[in-house]
C-alpha cells in the first residue's frame, strides 16, 4: 500500500513540474516589448530594423503640429511619471528624473574646464591658491607691516587705551565678574529658542531654493519643437498563424538634432517602450492626435497613425553580426540612402513571395 502511495505521489510531482515547465516556456515565447503578442513558434521570419524619423518632413508634420508635438507628450509623460525612460535601447537601465532633465539641458557654450584642469589649478583665484600667479608662494605681509612711528626721543610711544563710549557721552567702566566674598553671582540665562519656528524657516528657505533651481533648469531646457528627430526600433515579422506580415515597433528614442546641439551631433535623450507609449496614446484619443490638415473633423490618434504607417522613416540600420549601421557599412550617406530604399523594396517583394509560396 505504501508503494502505491509513493508511486502516485511521484506521478503527481512529475505532472506539476511538466505543467510548470510548459508555463515557463509559454512565458518566454512572447516578446514583452511587443504590442501584439506574437509567439516565437508562430514567427516564420523576422528582421530587426532601425528607422530615423525627421518630424519636419512633410509626411511627418501631422505628428509635430503646433502644440501637439509627439515629443512634448513624451516629455510631459516622463516628468509626470506616466512613462519610464531608459538609458539605451536594450532597456537594461532606467533613467532617473534628474538624468532625464540633465539630458534636456542646453549645454554651456562657454569655455568649461575639465576635472583634470581644475585639479591642476586652472581657473582658481590666486587668493585661494596662495600663489602670486607665477608659481611662487606669496610672502607674509605681517612681517613687513608698518611699525609705529618714532616720537624723536628714542622711544616708541605706547598706544593709549581708552574706555569704550557707551553712546551716552560718558565712557563706561570695565565691569568685572568678581563679586564680594560670599556673594552669589547670578547666572545669565540664555534666550529661549523656538525650534518649530527655526524648522519652519529652514523648510521655507529650502522650498524657495528648490523652486528657484527648478525655474533655472526649465529656462535652460530644449523646447519640444526643437527635438524633431525620433529613432524607431521595430521587428519586421511574418506570422504564420495569421498569414500576414507585421511591423512590430519595440522602442522609440528621442534625439537632439545636430543643427540644435552646439557640438553639431545628434545626441540621444532617452528611450521609451512603445508598448507603454501605445497605452498612453489610447488613454485619451482626443488629446494625442495626428493632425489631419485635409479634414480637421477627422484627426487620427497617434497610436492608430503608427499602426496605419502614416509616417516616413528611412532605414538606417539592419540586424547584422557586427551591429553596424548602413553608413558604417557602405561608407557614405548617399550609398546608405540607396541601400535603405533597396531594403524597403526587398522586404516588400519578400512579403509578396511568401504569399505566392
C-alpha positions in Angstrom: 0.0 0.0 0.0 2.8 2.4 0.8 4.5 1.6 -2.5 1.3 2.6 -4.3 1.0 5.9 -2.4 4.7 6.7 -3.2 4.1 5.9 -6.9 1.1 8.1 -7.1 3.0 11.0 -5.4 5.8 10.7 -7.9 3.3 10.9 -10.8 1.7 13.9 -9.3 5.0 15.7 -8.8 6.1 14.9 -12.4 2.7 16.3 -13.7 3.1 19.5 -11.7 6.7 20.0 -12.9 5.8 19.4 -16.5 3.0 21.9 -16.2 5.3 24.5 -14.7 7.9 23.9 -17.4 5.2 24.4 -20.1 4.1 27.6 -18.4 7.7 28.9 -18.3 8.1 28.0 -22.0 5.0 29.9 -23.0 6.1 33.0 -21.0 9.5 33.0 -22.6 7.9 32.6 -26.1 6.3 36.0 -26.1 8.2 39.3 -26.6 7.4 41.5 -23.6 8.0 44.7 -25.7 5.5 43.7 -28.4 2.1 45.4 -28.6 0.8 42.3 -30.4 1.9 39.2 -28.5 3.5 37.0 -31.2 4.6 33.6 -30.0 8.0 32.5 -31.2 6.6 29.3 -32.6 4.3 31.4 -34.9 7.0 33.6 -36.3 8.1 32.4 -39.7 10.6 35.2 -40.5 11.8 38.2 -38.5 14.3 41.1 -39.2 15.0 44.0 -36.9 15.1 47.5 -38.4 16.1 50.9 -37.1 14.3 53.9 -38.7 15.1 57.6 -38.5 12.1 59.9 -38.4 12.6 63.6 -39.2 9.4 65.2 -37.8 9.9 68.3 -40.0 9.3 66.3 -43.2 6.0 66.9 -44.9 4.7 63.4 -44.2 5.7 63.5 -40.6 4.4 67.0 -39.8 1.0 65.8 -38.6 2.8 64.2 -35.6 4.6 67.5 -35.0 1.8 70.1 -35.2 1.9 73.2 -33.2 1.1 72.5 -29.5 0.6 68.7 -30.3 4.2 67.7 -30.8 4.7 64.0 -30.0 8.0 64.9 -28.3 6.0 67.3 -26.0 3.7 64.5 -24.9 6.6 62.1 -24.3 8.5 64.7 -22.2 5.4 65.7 -20.1 4.5 62.0 -19.5 8.1 61.2 -18.3 8.1 64.2 -16.0 4.7 63.2 -14.6 5.8 59.6 -14.0 3.5 58.1 -16.6 6.3 56.7 -18.8 9.6 55.1 -17.9 12.7 56.5 -19.6 15.7 54.2 -20.3 19.3 54.9 -21.0 19.7 52.7 -24.0 17.5 50.7 -26.4 18.3 47.4 -24.7 16.2 48.5 -21.7 18.9 47.5 -19.2 18.9 50.6 -17.0 16.1 53.0 -16.2 16.8 56.7 -16.3 16.2 58.8 -13.2 14.3 62.0 -13.4 17.4 64.1 -12.7 19.3 62.4 -15.5 16.3 62.9 -17.9 16.2 66.7 -17.0 20.0 66.9 -17.5 19.8 65.3 -20.9 17.3 68.1 -21.9 19.6 70.9 -20.7 21.2 73.1 -23.3 25.0 72.7 -22.9 27.0 75.7 -21.8 28.6 77.1 -24.9 31.3 79.0 -22.9 34.7 77.6 -22.1 34.3 74.9 -19.5 37.2 73.3 -17.6 37.5 69.6 -17.2 38.1 67.9 -13.8 41.7 67.3 -14.6 42.3 71.0 -15.4 40.6 72.1 -12.2 42.8 69.7 -10.2 45.8 71.2 -11.9 44.8 74.6 -10.6 43.4 76.2 -13.7 40.6 78.6 -13.2 41.3 79.1 -9.5 41.7 82.5 -8.0 45.3 83.4 -6.9 44.0 84.4 -3.5 42.6 80.9 -2.9 45.7 79.0 -4.1 48.1 81.1 -2.0 50.4 81.9 -5.0 51.3 85.0 -6.9 50.3 83.5 -10.2 53.9 82.6 -11.2 54.2 79.5 -9.1 55.8 81.3 -6.1 54.3 81.4 -2.7 53.2 84.8 -1.5 55.2 86.3 1.3 53.6 87.0 4.7 52.6 90.6 4.8 52.6 90.6 8.6 56.4 90.6 8.8 56.6 93.7 6.7 53.8 95.5 8.4 54.5 99.2 9.2 56.0 99.8 12.6 54.7 102.6 14.9 56.4 106.0 14.2 59.3 107.2 16.4 58.5 110.2 18.6 62.0 111.6 18.1 63.2 110.8 21.7 64.4 107.3 21.0 61.4 105.6 22.4 58.3 104.3 20.8 55.1 105.8 22.2 52.7 103.3 23.7 49.2 103.1 22.5 46.8 104.5 25.0 43.7 102.6 25.7 40.5 104.5 26.4 37.3 103.1 27.8 34.6 102.4 25.2 32.0 105.0 24.8 28.5 103.7 25.5 26.8 106.2 23.2 25.5 108.5 26.0 28.6 110.7 26.2 30.2 109.2 29.3 32.6 106.3 29.0 31.6 103.2 30.7 34.0 101.5 33.1 35.0 97.9 32.6 32.9 95.6 34.6 34.4 92.7 36.4 32.7 89.4 37.1 34.4 89.2 40.5 32.0 89.7 43.4 32.4 90.2 47.1 33.4 87.3 49.2 30.4 85.1 49.9 28.2 87.0 47.4 26.2 84.9 44.9 26.7 85.8 41.3 23.5 85.4 39.2 23.8 83.2 36.2 22.8 84.7 32.8 20.0 82.6 31.3 20.4 82.0 27.5 17.4 83.2 25.4 14.9 80.5 24.6 14.9 79.3 21.0 11.7 78.1 19.3 12.8 75.0 17.3 9.4 75.0 15.5 10.0 78.4 14.0 13.5 77.5 13.0 12.4 74.3 11.3 9.6 76.2 9.5 12.0 78.9 8.3 14.5 76.3 7.1 11.8 74.4 5.2 10.6 77.7 3.6 14.2 78.5 2.5 14.7 75.0 1.1 11.4 75.2 -0.8 12.3 78.6 -2.2 15.8 77.4 -3.2 14.3 74.2 -4.9 11.8 76.4 -6.8 14.5 78.7 -8.0 16.6 75.8 -9.2 13.7 74.3 -11.0 12.9 77.6 -12.7 16.5 78.0 -13.8 16.6 74.4 -15.2 13.3 74.9 -17.0 14.6 78.1 -18.6 17.7 76.4 -19.9 15.9 73.3 -21.4 15.2 72.4 -25.0 11.7 73.2 -26.2 9.6 70.2 -27.6 9.5 71.7 -31.1 13.3 71.7 -31.1 13.5 67.9 -30.7 12.5 66.9 -34.2 14.3 63.6 -34.6 13.0 60.2 -33.5 14.5 56.7 -33.9 12.2 53.7 -34.1 13.4 50.2 -33.5 11.0 47.6 -34.9 10.7 44.0 -35.9 9.6 43.0 -39.4 7.6 39.9 -38.7 5.7 37.4 -40.8 3.2 35.5 -38.6 2.4 32.1 -40.0 -0.8 31.8 -37.9 -2.3 35.0 -39.2 -0.6 34.5 -42.6 0.4 38.1 -42.9 3.4 40.5 -42.2 3.5 43.0 -39.3 5.7 45.9 -38.3 6.1 45.3 -34.6 7.5 48.6 -33.0 9.7 47.9 -29.9 11.1 51.3 -28.8 11.1 55.0 -29.6 14.2 57.1 -28.9 14.2 60.9 -28.8 17.3 62.7 -30.3 18.6 66.2 -30.2 19.1 67.3 -33.8 22.6 68.2 -35.0 21.5 71.7 -36.1 20.4 72.5 -32.5 23.2 70.8 -30.5 26.3 73.0 -30.0 28.6 70.1 -30.9 26.8 69.6 -34.2 26.0 65.9 -33.4 22.7 64.1 -32.9 22.6 63.2 -29.3 20.1 60.7 -27.8 18.0 61.8 -24.9 16.0 58.8 -23.7 14.4 55.6 -25.0 10.7 54.7 -24.3 8.9 51.4 -24.7 6.4 51.7 -27.5 4.1 49.4 -25.6 3.8 52.0 -22.8 3.6 54.8 -25.4 0.7 53.0 -27.2 -1.2 52.8 -23.9 -0.7 56.5 -23.2 -1.9 57.5 -26.7 -5.0 55.3 -26.5 -5.9 56.6 -23.0 -7.1 59.9 -24.4 -7.8 59.7 -28.2 -8.9 63.3 -28.5 -5.7 64.7 -26.9 -2.9 62.7 -28.6 -3.8 63.5 -32.2 -2.3 63.0 -35.6 -3.3 66.3 -37.3 -5.4 65.9 -40.4 -4.9 69.1 -42.4 -7.4 68.0 -45.1 -10.2 67.3 -42.7 -9.9 68.7 -39.2 -13.0 66.8 -38.1 -11.2 63.5 -38.7 -8.0 63.7 -36.7 -6.3 60.4 -36.0 -5.0 59.1 -32.8 -1.2 58.8 -32.7 -1.4 55.1 -31.9 -3.6 54.5 -34.9 -1.2 56.6 -37.0 1.7 54.3 -36.1 -0.4 51.2 -36.9 -1.5 52.7 -40.3 2.1 53.6 -41.0 1.2 57.3 -41.6 4.8 58.4 -41.3 8.0 58.2 -43.3 11.1 56.7 -41.7 14.3 55.9 -43.5 16.0 52.7 -42.6 19.4 53.4 -41.0 20.3 50.0 -39.7 19.5 46.3 -40.1 20.3 43.5 -37.8 23.7 42.2 -38.7 26.5 40.2 -36.9 28.8 43.3 -36.4 25.9 45.6 -35.2 26.9 48.3 -37.7 24.6 50.9 -39.3 24.3 51.4 -43.1 26.6 54.4 -43.2 29.4 52.4 -41.4 28.9 49.5 -43.8 28.8 51.4 -47.1 30.9 54.4 -46.2 28.8 57.4 -47.2 25.3 58.8 -46.6 24.4 58.6 -50.3 25.2 54.9 -50.5 23.4 54.3 -47.3 20.3 56.1 -48.6 20.2 54.0 -51.8 20.7 50.8 -49.7 17.7 51.8 -47.4 15.5 52.2 -50.5 16.7 48.9 -51.8 16.0 47.1 -48.5 12.4 48.6 -48.4 11.8 47.1 -51.9 13.3 43.8 -51.0 11.1 43.4 -47.9 8.0 44.3 -49.9 9.0 41.7 -52.6 9.7 39.1 -49.9 6.2 39.6 -48.5 4.7 39.1 -51.9 6.8 36.0 -52.5 5.7 34.5 -49.2 2.0 34.9 -50.3 2.7 33.1 -53.5 4.5 30.3 -51.7 
